[in-house]
Amino acid sequence: MSRGAQAFRQGDVTKAIKATVNAGLPVQRVEIDMLAGKIVVIPGDPSDSAATADANEWDTVK
């Protein structure tokens, strides 16, 4: 049984990230919408406090 037509491939995500970095912007996060076939690259500092606001409190538990 096949999976059907894919909206995008891993290479498409890689190209989007590389294009953002080549433009001189750091990548804060990448959002992928599988249903719509949409890739969103959000530029910004990865250690920005807004990014950690969505963090799971269990991520820091050891």
C-alpha positions as CSV (number, residue, x, y, z in Angstrom):
1,M,0.0,0.0,0.0
2,S,1.4,3.4,-1.0
3,R,1.3,6.6,1.0
4,G,-0.1,8.6,-1.9
5,A,1.2,11.9,-3.2
6,Q,3.4,13.8,-0.8
7,A,3.0,17.6,-0.6
8,F,6.8,18.1,-0.1
9,R,9.9,16.2,0.6
10,Q,12.7,16.5,3.2
11,G,14.8,18.2,0.6
12,D,12.2,21.0,0.3
13,V,12.5,21.7,4.1
14,T,16.3,21.7,3.8
15,K,16.2,24.1,0.9
16,A,13.9,26.5,2.8
17,I,16.2,26.4,5.9
18,K,19.4,26.9,3.8
19,A,17.7,29.8,1.9
20,T,16.9,31.5,5.2
21,V,20.5,31.0,6.5
22,N,22.0,32.2,3.2
23,A,19.9,35.4,3.5
24,G,21.7,36.1,6.7
25,L,18.8,35.3,9.1
26,P,19.1,32.8,11.9
27,V,16.3,30.2,12.1
28,Q,14.3,30.2,15.3
29,R,12.0,27.4,14.3
30,V,10.3,25.6,11.4
31,E,6.6,24.8,11.2
32,I,5.3,22.1,8.9
33,D,1.6,21.8,8.0
34,M,1.3,18.3,6.5
35,L,-2.3,18.8,5.5
36,A,-1.8,22.0,3.6
37,G,1.7,21.1,2.4
38,K,3.0,24.3,3.9
39,I,6.5,24.9,5.2
40,V,7.0,28.0,7.4
41,V,10.5,29.1,8.5
42,I,10.4,31.6,11.3
43,P,13.6,33.7,11.5
44,G,15.0,34.9,14.8
45,D,17.3,34.1,17.6
46,P,16.8,30.4,18.7
47,S,17.4,31.4,22.3
48,D,14.8,34.1,22.2
49,S,12.4,34.1,25.2
50,A,9.3,33.9,22.9
51,A,10.5,30.6,21.7
52,T,10.9,29.2,25.2
53,A,7.4,30.4,26.1
54,D,6.0,27.5,24.1
55,A,8.5,25.1,25.6
56,N,7.3,22.1,27.6
57,E,8.3,22.3,31.3
58,W,9.3,18.6,31.1
59,D,12.0,19.4,28.5
60,T,14.3,20.5,31.3
61,V,13.7,17.6,33.7
62,K,16.5,15.1,34.0
